[in-house]
Amino acid sequence: MKYLVFLADGMADEPIDELDGKTPLEVANTTFLDFLAKKGSQGTLLTIPKPFPSSSDAANLSVLGYDLAENYCGRGPIEAARQDIELKEDEVAFRCNLVTIIEGILEDYSAGQIDQKRAEDLIDLLNNKLGNSKVKFYSGVSYRNLLILKGSEFSDKIGYHKPDSNQGKKWKDILPYALDNEGKITAEVINGLINDSIGVLSNASTNINLVDNKKSPANCIWPWSPGRKPHFETFEEKYNKKGAVISAVDVILGIGKLTGMQAVKPDGATGFIDTDYKNKVEAALRALERNDFVYLHLEAIDECSHMGDLDLKIKAIEAFDEKLVGPVLDKIDDDVIIGVLPDHPVPVKLRKHTRTPVPFLISGRNVPKDGHTEYSEKTAAKGGLGYLEKYTFLKTLFKF
């Protein structure tokens, strides 16, 4: 038996007045998702229980069945694994966004969805100006980069505010902080780097001269979600199945690598609405030939949600349905069991993640039909598979 999960990052939402009380998913034209709904059953899934952070690393680990109480390690180490960075025992890895600060306010968590070349140039500049034997920056995908601190004095006991959840706030009010005495030195160093980065990046020619990016210059770093080298049970050990993940972003690919799955970033995969859907489809189909399970992740909907762009979110959902789900369904056999879900909600009005349970759909020849003819938050709440938590989604999927 083969299994394929379409993971639409951040797709779930809340009823919106402008949509007559409907959600973007309800309003979007989703021909293929609704086709799957007619052939299967729905339910809701709690992916980010308290006290864990409401972030995609926690949510996707949860969807994949890993108990966060035993396995949560922070996003930094996961993205380091994707880059083949072998963390040493005295190293702490932070996810490090390039962000926009304007008049003391954190205005944009992504520096205007900064393009790859500019982001790499700025990371090189940061290493030249602020890097040393204990501080090193690594380029990732667009605004999504890494900072690694090396030394026995450094700690991962650092509290933080996610930049995509705190847009519009004064940056000095949401700085990282020590969770205990062990973290005090690290917090001081991190806050010093944030301060110093403003001077370094604000004077970079790439921020001063580019007309199309004046509103969102990449003029500050924002380190968050630290951790040390993690150790996971492999996916095959856990489920006796070979798995693969397909994604543009390091957090998903890192989870794949750390859990022993094939991790594939297709050519042209960007993590935004300009991603190469065709190459993602082809990568997923190839992976399905060689594996029992494929996790096909799309980041774009999440980004549109954080931007607060309702129209763009609806278009991104429709692209997910038309350009990813439809072409895959056209090429696979009827006996493949399909799962569809977001990892977490990102309500457009809030522009940040919430802990609300997400709608999920399981469809296939052996799956009982619950009578719904479309897939949405409302139909899932009344679905035949009910409410799930405690990392049971894949166990439910694999029953069919």
C-alpha positions in Angstrom: 0.0 0.0 0.0 1.2 3.5 -0.9 0.4 6.7 1.1 0.6 10.3 0.0 0.0 13.4 2.2 -0.6 16.8 0.8 0.5 19.3 3.5 -0.8 22.8 2.7 1.1 24.9 5.2 -1.1 27.5 7.0 -4.2 26.9 4.9 -6.7 26.7 7.8 -8.4 30.0 8.7 -11.4 31.5 10.5 -14.6 32.9 9.2 -14.1 36.3 7.5 -16.7 39.0 7.3 -15.6 40.0 3.7 -16.3 36.4 2.7 -19.8 36.4 4.2 -18.6 34.4 7.2 -16.7 31.8 5.1 -13.1 30.9 5.2 -10.6 31.2 2.3 -10.7 27.4 1.9 -14.5 27.5 1.6 -14.4 30.3 -0.9 -11.6 29.0 -3.0 -12.3 26.8 -6.1 -11.0 23.4 -5.0 -12.3 20.9 -7.5 -9.8 18.2 -6.7 -9.9 18.5 -2.9 -13.7 18.3 -3.1 -13.3 15.2 -5.3 -11.2 13.6 -2.6 -13.8 14.6 0.0 -16.5 12.7 -1.8 -14.3 9.6 -1.7 -13.3 9.8 1.9 -13.8 11.0 5.5 -12.7 14.1 7.4 -11.8 15.1 10.9 -9.9 17.6 13.0 -6.4 17.3 14.4 -4.6 19.2 17.2 -1.1 19.6 15.9 0.4 22.1 18.4 -0.6 21.5 22.0 0.6 23.7 24.8 3.2 24.3 26.0 5.0 23.8 22.7 5.6 26.8 20.3 3.0 27.4 17.7 5.5 27.0 14.9 5.8 24.8 11.8 8.6 22.6 13.2 6.4 21.5 16.1 3.3 21.2 13.9 4.9 19.1 11.2 6.7 16.8 13.7 3.3 16.3 15.3 1.6 15.5 12.0 4.3 12.9 11.3 3.5 11.3 14.7 6.5 12.4 16.8 5.7 13.1 20.4 6.8 16.7 21.0 7.4 16.0 24.7 10.2 13.6 23.7 11.3 15.0 20.3 10.9 18.8 20.2 14.4 20.3 19.7 13.9 23.8 18.2 13.9 24.9 14.6 17.6 25.9 14.5 19.0 22.3 14.7 16.4 21.0 12.2 17.4 23.5 9.6 21.0 23.0 10.3 20.5 19.3 9.6 19.0 20.1 6.2 22.2 22.0 5.4 24.4 19.1 6.5 25.8 21.1 9.4 26.9 18.6 12.0 26.3 20.4 15.3 29.0 19.8 17.9 28.2 19.3 21.6 29.2 22.9 22.3 27.1 24.5 19.5 23.6 26.1 19.6 21.7 26.7 16.4 19.2 29.5 15.9 16.8 30.1 13.0 17.8 33.6 11.9 15.3 35.7 9.9 16.3 38.7 7.9 13.6 41.2 8.9 12.5 44.8 8.3 12.6 47.4 11.1 11.0 50.8 10.4 10.9 53.5 13.0 11.4 51.0 15.8 8.7 48.6 14.6 9.1 45.1 13.4 7.3 45.6 10.1 8.0 42.5 8.0 9.2 39.1 9.2 10.5 38.2 5.7 12.1 41.5 4.5 9.7 41.7 1.7 10.2 38.0 0.8 13.8 38.9 0.0 15.2 37.2 -3.1 17.8 34.4 -2.7 20.8 36.3 -4.1 20.3 39.4 -2.0 19.8 37.2 1.1 23.1 35.3 0.5 25.0 38.6 -0.1 23.7 40.0 3.2 24.6 36.8 5.1 28.1 37.0 3.7 28.2 40.7 4.9 27.1 39.7 8.4 29.8 37.0 8.6 32.5 39.5 7.5 31.3 42.2 9.9 30.0 40.2 12.9 31.2 36.7 12.5 34.1 35.1 14.4 35.2 31.8 15.8 32.2 31.8 18.0 29.6 33.4 15.8 28.7 32.2 12.3 25.8 32.9 9.9 24.6 30.4 7.2 22.4 31.1 4.2 19.1 29.3 3.9 16.1 30.0 1.7 15.2 33.7 1.2 14.8 35.3 4.6 15.1 31.9 6.4 18.8 31.7 7.6 20.8 30.3 10.5 23.0 31.5 13.3 25.3 29.1 15.2 27.0 30.0 18.4 30.0 27.9 19.4 31.3 27.7 23.0 30.6 26.0 26.3 29.3 29.4 27.6 26.3 29.3 25.2 22.9 27.9 26.1 19.6 27.0 24.3 17.7 28.2 27.4 16.4 31.3 25.5 12.9 32.6 25.3 11.9 34.3 22.1 9.1 35.9 20.1 8.5 34.5 16.6 9.0 37.3 14.1 6.0 36.2 12.0 3.7 36.4 15.0 4.9 39.8 16.2 4.7 42.1 13.2 3.7 45.6 14.2 5.4 45.5 17.6 8.3 47.6 18.9 11.3 45.4 18.3 13.0 46.4 21.6 9.9 45.1 23.5 10.2 41.6 22.0 13.9 40.8 22.2 15.1 37.3 23.1 15.6 36.7 26.8 17.2 34.2 29.2 14.9 31.5 30.6 17.4 30.9 33.5 20.8 31.9 34.7 22.4 29.5 32.2 21.0 31.6 29.3 22.1 35.0 30.4 25.3 35.2 28.5 23.6 33.9 25.3 20.8 36.4 25.6 23.3 39.2 25.9 25.3 38.0 22.9 22.1 37.5 20.8 20.7 40.9 21.6 24.1 42.5 20.9 24.1 40.9 17.4 20.6 42.1 16.7 21.6 45.6 17.6 24.9 45.5 15.6 23.1 44.0 12.6 21.0 47.1 12.2 24.0 49.2 11.6 25.7 46.7 9.3 22.6 45.9 7.2 21.1 49.4 7.0 24.3 50.6 5.3 24.4 47.8 2.8 24.1 49.0 -0.7 21.6 46.3 -1.5 19.2 47.8 1.0 19.9 51.4 0.2 19.8 51.4 -3.6 17.1 48.9 -4.6 14.0 50.9 -5.4 11.6 47.9 -5.4 12.5 47.0 -1.8 12.6 50.4 -0.1 9.5 49.5 2.0 11.0 46.3 3.2 14.7 46.6 3.5 16.5 43.6 5.1 17.9 45.8 7.9 18.0 43.5 10.9 18.4 39.9 12.0 16.0 38.0 14.2 17.4 34.9 15.9 14.8 32.5 17.4 14.0 28.8 18.2 17.4 27.7 19.4 18.4 24.1 20.1 21.2 21.6 20.2 21.9 18.5 18.1 18.7 16.3 18.1 18.3 12.5 17.9 15.1 11.0 16.3 13.7 7.6 15.9 13.7 7.1 12.1 10.4 7.0 10.2 11.1 3.5 9.0 11.8 2.3 12.6 8.6 4.0 13.7 6.2 2.8 11.0 8.0 0.1 9.1 7.6 2.2 6.0 10.1 4.0 3.8 9.3 7.7 3.5 10.1 10.8 1.5 9.5 14.5 2.0 9.2 17.1 -0.9 9.5 20.7 0.1 11.2 24.0 -0.7 12.0 25.0 2.9 14.7 23.8 5.2 12.5 23.1 8.2 10.6 20.3 6.4 13.6 18.9 4.6 15.5 18.9 7.9 12.8 16.9 9.6 13.0 14.5 6.7 16.7 14.1 7.0 16.7 13.7 10.8 14.0 11.0 10.6 15.9 9.1 7.9 13.5 9.9 5.0 14.5 10.9 1.5 14.5 14.7 1.5 13.9 16.3 -1.9 14.0 20.0 -2.9 12.8 20.2 -6.5 14.4 22.6 -8.9 12.5 25.9 -8.8 10.9 25.3 -5.4 11.0 28.7 -3.7 8.7 28.6 -0.7 6.4 31.2 -2.2 3.7 31.5 -4.8 6.2 31.5 -7.6 7.3 27.9 -6.8 7.7 25.4 -9.6 4.6 23.3 -9.1 5.4 21.0 -12.1 8.7 20.0 -10.7 7.2 19.4 -7.3 4.6 17.1 -8.9 7.2 15.2 -10.8 9.4 14.8 -7.6 6.5 13.5 -5.6 5.6 10.9 -8.3 9.2 9.7 -8.5 9.4 9.5 -4.7 6.2 7.5 -4.6 7.7 4.9 -6.9 10.6 4.3 -4.5 8.8 4.8 -1.1 5.8 3.7 0.8 4.9 7.2 2.0 5.4 10.7 0.5 4.9 14.0 2.3 4.3 16.7 -0.3 4.6 20.1 1.4 3.6 23.5 0.0 4.8 26.7 1.9 3.1 29.4 -0.2 -0.3 29.5 1.5 1.4 30.1 4.9 3.4 33.1 3.5 0.3 34.7 2.0 -1.4 34.3 5.4 1.4 36.0 7.3 1.3 38.8 4.8 -2.4 39.3 5.6 -3.3 39.1 1.9 -6.7 37.5 1.7 -7.0 37.5 -2.1 -3.5 36.1 -2.5 -4.2 33.3 0.1 -7.3 32.3 -1.9 -5.3 32.2 -5.1 -2.6 30.2 -3.4 -5.1 27.6 -2.2 -6.5 27.4 -5.7 -3.0 26.9 -7.1 -2.4 24.1 -4.5 -5.5 22.4 -5.7 -5.1 22.9 -9.5 -1.3 22.7 -9.9 -0.4 20.2 -7.2 -3.3 18.0 -6.1 -4.9 17.6 -9.5 -1.8 16.7 -11.6 -0.7 14.2 -8.9 -4.1 12.5 -8.8 -4.1 12.3 -12.5 -1.0 10.1 -12.4 -1.4 7.8 -9.4 -3.4 4.6 -9.0 -6.7 4.4 -7.2 -5.2 2.2 -4.4 -3.0 5.1 -3.1 -4.4 6.4 0.2 -4.4 10.2 0.2 -4.2 12.6 3.2 -4.7 16.3 3.0 -4.3 18.8 5.8 -2.6 22.1 7.0 0.0 21.8 9.7 -1.6 24.7 11.6 -4.0 27.6 10.9 -2.8 31.1 10.0 -5.8 33.4 10.1 -5.3 36.2 7.6 -6.7 38.7 10.1 -4.2 37.7 12.8 -1.3 37.0 10.4 0.1 34.4 12.9 -0.3 30.8 13.8 -3.0 29.6 16.2 -3.5 26.4 18.1 -6.9 25.7 16.6 -7.2 22.0 15.4 -6.8 21.8 11.7 -9.2 20.1 9.2 -7.9 16.9 7.7 -9.1 14.6 4.9 -8.3 10.9 4.2 -9.4 9.6 0.9 -9.1 6.3 -1.0 -10.7 3.1 -2.2 -10.7 1.6 1.3 -11.7 4.7 3.3 -15.3 4.9 4.5 -17.2 7.8 3.0 -18.7 10.3 5.5 -21.0 11.9 3.0 -19.3 15.3 2.6 -18.9 16.7 -0.8 -16.4 19.4 -0.1 -13.4 19.8 2.2 -13.3 22.7 4.6 -12.9 23.6 8.3 -16.7 23.3 8.8 -17.1 19.9 7.1 -14.1 18.5 8.9 -15.6 19.5 12.2 -18.5 17.2 11.4 -16.4 14.5 9.7 -16.6 10.8 10.2 -13.0 10.5 11.6 -13.7 12.9 14.5 -11.2 14.7 16.6 -7.6 13.5 16.8 -4.6 14.5 19.0 -1.6 12.9 20.6 0.2 12.4 17.3 -2.3 9.9 15.9 -2.9 11.2 12.3 -0.5 8.9 10.6 -1.6 6.0 12.7 -5.1 6.7 11.4 -4.0 7.1 7.8 -2.0 3.8 7.9 -5.1 1.9 9.1 -6.5 2.1 5.5 
